[in-house]
Amino acid sequence: MIRINLLGQPRPKAARKAVPLEATMQIVFAAVAVALAVLILGITYYQQQRQLNDTNKRISALRAEKASLEQIKQDVERFESQRNVLQQRINVIETLQKNRSGAEELLQMLANTVIRVDALWLTTLSRSGDTLQIDGVAGSINAVANFITEMKRSGYFDKVEIKGAKENDLQPSVQTFGFSMTAAVAAQKPGQAAPRPAGSEQPSQPAPKGRS
């Protein structure tokens, strides 16, 4: 519907209604509260984001440290395995060296015992653990008995037992006796043997060829 002003006078403007002050203050307070809430949320988000980034960095550092420790652990285990292998080899070498030294001492003591007995020769010698099997030839039964006595006095042998002794015919013109005996290697070293009676000790000399 179209309205026409026939009077030629301007239309009066509609009067504006005044906004109450209380409503204005409520709007301002609401805007300020929203702004504060947005600011607080922004600060909280920033702080939490920063903490999250720091936590992620710490986790990454811990993972890298864990990987490094795992590598170190593997290296330590490998070195420990190599050390065990080397220690086993060292133990084997020491055992062989000890057995070698013990065999040398045994032969030396046996030679020193044989040299104190006249007319006696050893033909075979075998060892099983601490037990010795000895075979030999003597010019008399007394020589065999003296050999047994010297072995017991040496301090290097014990459990000396004669298994048999009989005359043989290796040389028809010479009387000889073959004998067989066993002995055990004493636990104590030769240097720990009991002292010999006065006047019976003879200086140790190398065994002559063909007598041991």
C-alpha positions as CSV (number, residue, x, y, z in Angstrom):
1,M,0.0,0.0,0.0
2,I,1.4,3.4,-1.1
3,R,0.9,6.5,1.1
4,I,1.0,10.0,-0.6
5,N,1.7,13.2,1.5
6,L,-0.8,15.7,0.1
7,L,0.0,18.4,2.7
8,G,3.6,18.9,1.4
9,Q,5.0,18.9,5.0
10,P,7.8,16.7,6.0
11,R,6.9,13.6,8.0
12,P,7.9,13.7,11.6
13,K,10.7,11.3,12.5
14,A,9.9,8.5,14.9
15,A,11.3,9.1,18.3
16,R,14.0,6.7,19.5
17,K,13.5,4.8,22.6
18,A,16.2,5.3,25.3
19,V,18.1,2.2,26.3
20,P,18.2,1.7,30.1
21,L,21.6,2.1,31.7
22,E,21.3,-1.2,33.6
23,A,20.9,-3.1,30.3
24,T,23.9,-1.3,28.9
25,M,26.1,-2.3,31.9
26,Q,24.9,-5.9,31.6
27,I,26.0,-6.0,27.9
28,V,29.4,-4.4,28.8
29,F,29.9,-6.9,31.6
30,A,29.0,-9.8,29.4
31,A,31.4,-8.6,26.7
32,V,34.2,-8.2,29.3
33,A,33.5,-11.6,30.7
34,V,33.6,-13.2,27.3
35,A,36.8,-11.4,26.5
36,L,38.4,-12.6,29.9
37,A,37.2,-16.1,29.3
38,V,38.7,-16.1,25.8
39,L,42.0,-14.7,27.2
40,I,42.1,-17.2,30.0
41,L,41.4,-20.1,27.6
42,G,44.1,-18.8,25.3
43,I,46.6,-18.6,28.1
44,T,45.7,-22.0,29.3
45,Y,45.9,-23.5,25.9
46,Y,49.3,-21.9,25.3
47,Q,50.6,-23.3,28.6
48,Q,49.2,-26.8,28.0
49,Q,50.6,-26.8,24.4
50,R,54.0,-25.7,25.8
51,Q,53.9,-28.4,28.4
52,L,52.9,-30.9,25.8
53,N,55.8,-29.9,23.6
54,D,58.2,-30.1,26.5
55,T,56.8,-33.6,27.4
56,N,57.2,-34.8,23.8
57,K,60.8,-33.5,23.7
58,R,61.5,-35.3,27.0
59,I,60.0,-38.5,25.7
60,S,62.1,-38.3,22.5
61,A,65.2,-37.7,24.6
62,L,64.4,-40.6,26.9
63,R,63.8,-42.9,23.9
64,A,67.1,-41.8,22.4
65,E,68.8,-42.5,25.8
66,K,67.1,-45.9,26.0
67,A,68.3,-46.8,22.5
68,S,71.9,-45.7,23.5
69,L,71.7,-47.8,26.7
70,E,70.4,-50.8,24.8
71,Q,73.4,-50.5,22.5
72,I,75.8,-50.1,25.5
73,K,74.1,-53.2,27.1
74,Q,74.7,-55.2,23.9
75,D,78.3,-54.1,23.8
76,V,78.8,-55.0,27.5
77,E,77.2,-58.5,26.9
78,R,79.4,-59.0,23.9
79,F,82.6,-57.9,25.8
80,E,81.5,-60.2,28.7
81,S,81.1,-63.1,26.3
82,Q,84.5,-62.4,24.8
83,R,86.1,-62.1,28.3
84,N,84.6,-65.5,29.3
85,V,86.0,-67.1,26.2
86,L,89.4,-65.6,26.8
87,Q,89.3,-66.6,30.5
88,Q,88.5,-70.2,29.5
89,R,91.5,-70.2,27.1
90,I,93.7,-68.8,29.9
91,N,92.4,-71.5,32.3
92,V,93.2,-74.2,29.7
93,I,96.7,-72.8,29.1
94,E,97.3,-72.5,32.9
95,T,96.1,-76.1,33.4
96,L,98.4,-77.3,30.5
97,Q,101.3,-75.4,31.9
98,K,100.6,-76.7,35.4
99,N,100.4,-80.3,34.1
100,R,103.6,-79.8,32.2
101,S,105.4,-78.4,35.2
102,G,104.1,-81.3,37.3
103,A,105.2,-83.8,34.8
104,E,108.7,-82.3,34.7
105,E,108.9,-82.3,38.5
106,L,107.6,-85.9,38.6
107,L,110.3,-87.1,36.1
108,Q,113.0,-85.2,37.9
109,M,112.0,-86.6,41.3
110,L,111.8,-90.1,39.9
111,A,115.2,-89.7,38.3
112,N,116.6,-88.5,41.6
113,T,115.1,-91.5,43.3
114,V,116.5,-94.0,40.7
115,I,120.0,-92.6,40.9
116,R,120.2,-93.3,44.6
117,V,119.8,-97.1,43.9
118,D,122.5,-99.1,42.3
119,A,121.9,-101.6,39.5
120,L,118.3,-100.6,38.8
121,W,116.7,-99.3,35.5
122,L,113.2,-98.3,34.6
123,T,111.8,-99.6,31.4
124,T,108.3,-98.2,31.3
125,L,106.4,-95.4,33.1
126,S,102.7,-94.6,32.7
127,R,100.4,-92.3,34.6
128,S,96.6,-92.4,35.1
129,G,95.5,-89.5,37.2
130,D,97.7,-89.6,40.3
131,T,98.6,-93.3,39.9
132,L,101.9,-94.4,38.4
133,Q,102.6,-97.8,36.8
134,I,106.3,-98.5,36.8
135,D,108.2,-101.4,35.3
136,G,111.9,-101.9,35.4
137,V,114.9,-104.2,35.7
138,A,117.2,-104.6,38.8
139,G,120.4,-106.4,39.5
140,S,118.9,-107.9,42.7
141,I,115.8,-108.0,44.8
142,N,117.5,-105.8,47.4
143,A,117.8,-103.1,44.7
144,V,114.1,-103.2,44.2
145,A,113.5,-103.0,47.9
146,N,115.9,-100.0,48.2
147,F,114.1,-98.3,45.3
148,I,110.8,-98.7,47.1
149,T,112.3,-97.3,50.3
150,E,113.8,-94.3,48.4
151,M,110.4,-93.5,46.8
152,K,108.7,-93.4,50.2
153,R,111.5,-91.3,51.6
154,S,111.3,-88.8,48.8
155,G,108.1,-87.3,50.0
156,Y,106.8,-87.2,46.4
157,F,105.2,-90.6,46.3
158,D,103.0,-92.6,48.6
159,K,101.0,-95.9,48.4
160,V,104.1,-97.6,46.8
161,E,103.2,-101.2,46.2
162,I,105.2,-103.9,44.5
163,K,103.1,-106.0,42.1
164,G,105.7,-108.6,41.1
165,A,109.4,-109.3,40.8
166,K,111.0,-112.3,39.2
167,E,114.3,-113.3,37.7
168,N,114.5,-112.9,33.9
169,D,117.0,-114.1,31.3
170,L,117.7,-110.9,29.4
171,Q,121.4,-111.6,29.8
172,P,122.2,-115.3,30.6
173,S,125.6,-114.3,32.1
174,V,124.1,-111.7,34.4
175,Q,121.4,-112.2,37.0
176,T,118.6,-109.6,36.6
177,F,115.1,-109.3,38.0
178,G,112.1,-107.7,36.3
179,F,109.7,-105.9,38.6
180,S,106.4,-104.1,38.3
181,M,105.0,-101.7,40.9
182,T,102.5,-98.9,41.4
183,A,102.7,-95.6,43.3
184,A,100.6,-92.5,43.9
185,V,101.8,-89.0,43.5
186,A,101.7,-87.4,46.9
187,A,99.6,-84.2,47.4
188,Q,102.5,-82.4,49.0
189,K,105.3,-80.9,46.9
190,P,108.8,-82.4,46.9
191,G,110.1,-79.4,48.8
192,Q,107.7,-80.2,51.6
193,A,109.0,-83.8,52.2
194,A,110.1,-84.8,55.6
195,P,113.9,-84.5,56.3
196,R,116.0,-87.5,55.6
197,P,118.0,-89.2,58.3
198,A,121.5,-87.7,58.9
199,G,124.2,-89.2,56.6
200,S,121.7,-90.7,54.2
201,E,121.1,-87.6,52.0
202,Q,123.1,-87.6,48.8
203,P,123.4,-84.5,46.6
204,S,121.0,-84.5,43.7
205,Q,122.6,-85.4,40.4
206,P,121.2,-85.6,36.9
207,A,120.1,-89.1,36.0
208,P,122.6,-90.9,33.7
209,K,121.4,-91.9,30.3
210,G,119.8,-95.3,30.2
211,R,118.8,-95.5,33.8
212,S,115.4,-93.8,33.7
